[in-house]
């Protein structure tokens, strides 16, 4: 039996149509396509998943796969008439990896009846043009490349019209640009029906190739019948709707067991697998990285590694094991109620941290999402309230603007690229500060 990720995803999504017997020559699965592509370009490029869909399609055993490289390009930043360059998701940390490897392969997929998700066809091309222009001084309009026949000329022109503005956003922000970038970033678009793969000679290229790989085959109605069931284009997308708590890491570690499981026993099998492993977010800010504001306050993925002398704030469902100099705010992992409770508790959290800072102490904060959401919001709040525009400690800032808040958020993203507070969380922050 050949292991194919689209089989298990279709099983999870369409239980009644799954048949556990796969033909021995079933070698064209989405994950195998990504695997072969990664090996083809292994001499100079590494493979990264675009969060969160892309990680389902990459076998962790792929030699040049780098799960530690966090790429987060949202399709919403490329939707028609909503094109933008996100200062909240600048992905500038990728430049160092691109320089090191002379290129980057980014894997994603889409369920929307087209070859490429907007994240690959528009968001990344905008990113390449804006970042390259900001560093190199080349007009951004001359650096926009989109997949052939996927974007109309009128839409492409509309995107070009916005590029100078987005470039100025980036240049005038507090985000740190990597000045070592010596030639433009250029997206190259590949999908399973691509007949000829580009042959890059990195010594002669006048750009860094960013391979935008759409893992799933294009199916006009999104579903195709096969002998084992139905192939669903982009079935790794929106995994919350079908995965039953299964994570990509757990799938790949237990693929043989899952793929041999009957449809009737699948739910029970997933529950057993997930109960036996301690799950972590596929994205987190790491533990005890005291780089932000000279370590005065910093987000942490957990209490592990936090120095005993540092104060600790846990915004989690369960209390931490430590009790010394610790504040625990009981919050559900993700819910509207958690957001309301957080806003109500924020003043007491700020008071606790202010007392520690006034004593010259350091404060670590964790949340149920690896430090990327509410913990990061608290860091931005403290940076806005008690640190000036140069990052120096002050008594309390009484002249708070959205510009000041955004500057502190950009400081945080410079240090913790995976930090990605939700829109709702940032709104709660603005409500509190302003």
C-alpha positions in Angstrom: 0.0 0.0 0.0 1.3 3.4 -0.9 1.0 6.0 1.8 -0.8 9.1 0.4 -1.7 12.1 2.4 -4.7 13.0 0.2 -6.1 9.6 1.1 -6.2 10.2 4.8 -7.4 13.8 4.3 -10.2 12.6 2.2 -11.0 10.0 4.8 -11.2 12.6 7.5 -13.4 14.8 5.3 -15.6 12.3 3.7 -15.8 9.2 6.0 -18.5 7.4 4.1 -16.7 7.4 0.8 -13.3 6.1 2.0 -12.0 2.7 1.0 -8.8 1.6 2.8 -7.4 -0.3 -0.2 -5.2 1.8 -2.4 -3.7 0.6 -5.8 0.0 -0.2 -5.6 0.8 2.2 -8.5 -0.8 5.2 -6.7 2.3 7.4 -6.9 0.9 10.8 -7.8 -0.3 11.9 -4.4 0.1 15.5 -3.4 2.7 14.8 -0.7 4.7 12.7 -3.1 4.7 15.5 -5.6 6.1 17.9 -3.0 8.7 15.2 -1.9 10.0 14.7 -5.5 10.1 18.5 -6.0 12.1 19.0 -2.8 14.6 16.4 -3.8 14.9 17.8 -7.3 16.0 21.2 -5.9 17.8 19.9 -2.8 21.2 21.1 -4.0 20.5 24.8 -3.2 17.0 25.3 -1.7 15.1 24.3 1.4 11.4 23.5 1.7 9.2 25.5 4.0 5.4 25.2 4.6 3.1 28.1 4.4 1.2 28.0 7.6 -1.0 26.3 8.2 -2.2 24.3 5.2 1.2 23.6 3.7 2.6 21.5 6.6 0.1 18.7 5.9 1.8 18.0 2.5 5.5 17.8 3.6 6.9 14.5 4.8 9.2 15.4 7.8 11.7 12.8 6.4 12.3 15.0 3.4 16.0 15.9 3.8 15.8 19.6 2.9 12.5 20.3 4.7 13.0 22.9 7.4 10.0 22.8 9.8 11.7 25.5 11.9 11.3 28.1 9.1 8.0 29.9 9.8 6.3 31.3 6.7 2.9 32.8 7.1 1.5 34.4 3.9 -2.3 34.8 4.1 -4.5 34.6 1.1 -6.6 37.4 2.4 -3.7 39.8 1.7 -4.1 38.8 -2.0 -7.8 38.7 -2.4 -9.2 40.8 -5.2 -9.6 44.5 -4.2 -8.0 43.7 -0.8 -4.4 43.4 -1.9 -1.9 44.6 0.7 1.5 44.2 2.3 1.0 43.1 5.9 3.2 44.8 8.5 1.8 42.3 11.0 3.0 39.4 8.9 6.1 40.8 7.2 8.0 37.5 7.0 11.3 39.4 6.9 13.1 36.6 8.8 12.9 34.5 5.6 15.5 36.7 3.9 18.3 35.2 6.0 17.3 31.7 5.0 17.0 32.7 1.3 20.5 34.2 1.4 21.9 31.1 3.0 20.3 28.7 0.6 20.1 30.8 -2.5 16.4 30.3 -2.7 13.3 29.0 -1.0 10.5 26.5 -1.7 7.2 27.5 -0.1 4.4 24.8 -0.1 0.7 25.6 0.1 -2.6 24.4 -1.5 -6.1 25.6 -2.1 -9.6 24.1 -2.2 -11.1 26.8 -4.3 -11.1 25.3 -7.7 -8.0 27.1 -9.0 -4.4 26.1 -9.4 -2.9 28.5 -6.8 -4.2 30.0 -3.6 -4.1 33.7 -3.5 -1.3 33.5 -0.9 1.0 32.1 -3.7 -0.3 33.9 -6.7 -0.6 37.4 -5.2 0.4 37.7 -1.6 4.0 36.4 -2.1 4.5 38.3 -5.4 3.5 41.5 -3.6 5.9 40.6 -0.8 8.8 39.9 -3.2 8.3 43.2 -5.0 7.9 45.3 -1.9 10.8 43.8 0.1 13.1 43.9 -2.9 12.3 47.4 -3.7 12.6 48.6 -0.1 16.1 47.2 0.2 17.5 47.7 -3.3 15.8 50.9 -4.4 14.4 49.4 -7.6 10.8 50.5 -8.5 8.5 47.9 -7.1 6.3 48.0 -10.2 9.2 46.5 -12.1 9.5 43.6 -9.7 6.0 42.1 -9.8 5.7 38.6 -11.2 2.4 36.7 -11.1 1.5 33.2 -12.5 0.6 33.2 -16.2 -3.1 33.1 -17.0 -4.0 33.2 -13.3 -4.2 37.0 -12.9 -5.9 39.3 -15.3 -4.0 42.3 -16.7 -6.4 44.7 -15.1 -5.9 43.1 -11.6 -2.1 43.0 -12.1 -2.1 46.7 -13.0 -4.2 47.5 -9.9 -1.7 45.6 -7.7 1.2 47.5 -9.4 -0.6 50.8 -8.5 -0.5 49.9 -4.9 3.1 48.8 -4.7 4.7 52.2 -4.1 2.4 52.9 -1.1 3.1 49.5 0.4 6.8 50.0 -0.1 6.6 53.3 1.8 4.7 51.5 4.6 7.6 49.1 5.0 10.4 51.6 4.7 8.7 53.9 7.3 7.9 51.2 9.7 10.0 50.0 12.7 10.6 46.6 11.0 14.2 45.7 10.3 15.2 45.2 6.7 18.1 42.8 5.9 20.5 45.0 4.0 22.5 41.9 2.9 19.9 41.2 0.2 21.9 41.9 -3.0 19.4 41.0 -5.7 15.6 40.9 -6.1 13.3 38.1 -4.9 11.4 36.6 -7.7 8.5 34.1 -7.4 8.4 31.0 -9.6 5.1 29.1 -9.8 4.9 25.3 -9.8 1.9 23.0 -9.6 1.5 19.2 -10.2 0.7 19.8 -13.9 3.9 21.8 -14.5 5.6 20.0 -17.4 9.1 21.5 -17.2 10.7 22.4 -14.0 13.0 25.5 -14.2 16.7 24.6 -14.2 18.4 27.2 -12.0 22.1 27.9 -12.2 22.5 30.0 -9.1 25.9 31.4 -10.2 24.3 33.2 -13.1 20.9 34.2 -11.7 20.2 37.9 -11.2 17.5 37.1 -8.6 16.7 34.8 -5.7 14.0 32.2 -6.8 11.1 31.8 -4.4 9.4 28.6 -5.6 5.6 28.9 -4.9 4.4 25.3 -5.0 0.7 24.5 -5.0 0.6 20.9 -3.9 -2.8 19.8 -5.1 -3.9 19.0 -8.6 -6.4 21.3 -10.1 -9.9 19.8 -10.1 -12.6 22.0 -11.6 -15.3 20.9 -9.1 -12.8 20.3 -6.3 -13.6 16.5 -6.1 -12.4 13.6 -8.3 -13.5 10.0 -7.9 -10.8 7.4 -7.6 -10.9 3.7 -6.9 -10.2 4.2 -3.2 -12.8 7.0 -2.8 -12.6 10.7 -3.7 -9.6 13.0 -4.3 -10.3 16.4 -2.7 -8.2 19.3 -4.0 -6.5 21.2 -1.2 -8.0 18.9 1.4 -5.3 20.1 3.8 -6.9 23.5 4.0 -9.2 24.5 7.0 -8.1 21.4 8.9 -10.1 22.5 11.9 -13.2 21.4 10.0 -12.2 17.8 9.5 -9.1 16.8 11.4 -10.8 15.9 14.7 -7.8 17.2 16.6 -5.2 15.4 14.5 -2.1 17.5 13.9 0.2 17.2 10.9 3.0 16.0 13.1 0.8 13.3 14.6 -0.4 12.2 11.2 3.1 11.7 9.8 4.3 9.9 12.9 1.4 7.5 12.8 0.6 7.4 9.1 0.7 3.6 8.7 -1.7 3.1 11.6 -4.1 5.8 10.3 -4.1 4.7 6.7 -4.8 1.1 7.7 -7.6 2.1 10.0 -11.3 1.5 9.1 -13.6 4.5 8.7 -15.6 3.3 11.7 -12.6 3.3 14.0 -10.9 6.4 12.7 -12.2 8.8 15.4 -11.2 6.4 18.1 -7.8 6.0 16.6 -7.2 9.7 16.4 -8.3 10.2 20.0 -5.9 7.5 21.2 -3.0 8.9 19.2 -3.5 12.5 20.4 -4.0 11.4 24.0 -0.6 9.7 24.0 1.4 12.7 22.8 1.9 16.1 24.2 0.8 18.5 21.5 2.4 21.8 20.8 1.5 24.6 18.4 3.2 24.3 15.0 4.2 27.9 15.7 5.6 29.3 18.9 7.9 32.1 20.0 10.4 29.8 21.7 11.3 29.6 25.3 13.1 32.3 27.4 14.4 34.4 24.5 15.1 37.6 26.5 16.0 39.8 23.5 12.9 42.0 23.4 13.4 45.3 25.3 16.7 44.0 26.8 14.7 41.1 28.4 12.5 43.3 30.6 9.5 41.5 29.2 9.2 38.7 26.7 6.8 36.1 25.4 7.5 32.5 26.0 6.1 29.3 24.6 6.0 27.7 28.1 7.5 28.0 31.5 10.3 25.7 30.5 13.6 27.5 30.4 12.3 30.7 32.1 14.9 31.7 34.8 13.7 31.1 38.3 14.3 34.7 39.2 12.1 36.0 36.4 8.5 36.7 37.2 6.0 34.7 35.2 2.5 35.3 33.8 0.6 32.3 32.5 -2.5 33.0 30.4 -3.5 29.3 30.2 -6.3 26.9 30.9 -4.2 25.1 33.5 -1.9 26.6 36.2 1.9 26.4 35.8 3.9 24.2 38.0 5.9 27.1 39.5 4.3 29.3 42.1 7.1 31.8 43.1 6.5 35.3 41.7 3.9 33.9 39.3 0.5 35.2 38.1 -1.9 32.7 36.6 -4.9 33.9 34.6 -7.2 31.0 33.7 -8.2 31.4 30.1 -9.6 28.9 27.6 -7.3 28.1 24.7 -9.5 29.8 22.1 -13.0 31.3 22.5 -14.9 34.6 22.5 -15.3 34.2 26.3 -11.5 34.0 26.6 -11.1 37.3 24.8 -13.6 39.0 27.1 -12.0 37.5 30.2 -8.6 38.7 29.0 -9.7 42.3 28.6 -11.2 42.3 32.1 -8.0 40.9 33.5 -5.6 43.0 31.5 -5.4 45.9 34.1 -4.3 43.5 36.9 -1.8 41.9 34.6 -0.3 45.3 33.7 -0.2 46.2 37.4 1.7 43.0 38.3 4.2 43.5 35.5 4.7 47.2 36.3 5.6 46.3 39.9 8.2 43.8 38.6 9.7 46.3 36.2 10.0 49.0 38.8 12.0 46.5 40.9 14.3 46.0 37.9 13.0 42.5 37.3 12.2 40.5 34.1 8.8 39.1 33.2 8.0 36.1 30.9 4.5 35.6 29.6 3.0 32.5 28.0 -0.4 31.7 26.6 -2.1 28.6 25.2 -0.9 29.4 21.7 2.8 29.1 22.2 3.2 32.8 23.2 2.1 34.0 19.8 -1.2 35.6 20.7 -2.3 37.0 24.0 1.2 36.8 25.5 2.5 38.9 22.6 -0.4 41.4 23.1 0.6 41.9 26.7 4.2 42.5 25.6 3.0 45.2 23.2 0.8 46.7 25.9 3.7 47.0 28.3 6.1 48.3 25.6 3.6 51.0 24.7 2.8 52.0 28.3 6.3 51.9 29.9 8.9 52.3 27.1 9.5 55.3 24.9 10.1 55.3 21.1 13.8 54.5 21.7 12.9 51.4 23.9 14.0 53.2 27.1 12.0 52.6 30.3 9.7 55.5 31.4 7.2 55.9 34.2 4.0 55.7 32.1 3.1 56.9 28.6 -0.1 59.0 28.6 0.0 60.0 24.9 -0.8 56.7 23.2 -1.6 56.5 19.5 -2.2 53.7 17.0 1.2 54.6 15.5 2.9 54.0 18.8 1.1 50.7 19.3 2.0 49.5 15.8 5.6 50.5 16.3 5.9 48.3 19.4 4.2 45.4 17.6 6.8 45.7 14.9 9.6 45.7 17.5 8.1 42.4 18.8 7.9 40.9 15.3 11.5 41.8 14.6 12.5 39.6 17.5 9.8 36.9 17.3 8.8 36.4 13.7 6.2 33.8 14.6 4.4 36.3 16.9 1.0 36.8 15.3 -1.7 38.2 17.6 -5.2 37.8 16.1 -7.1 40.8 14.9 -9.5 40.3 17.8 -6.7 40.3 20.3 -5.2 43.5 18.8 -8.6 45.1 19.0 -8.8 44.3 22.7 -5.4 45.9 23.1 -6.5 49.1 21.4 -9.7 49.1 23.5 -7.6 49.0 26.6 -4.9 51.4 25.7 -7.0 54.0 23.9 
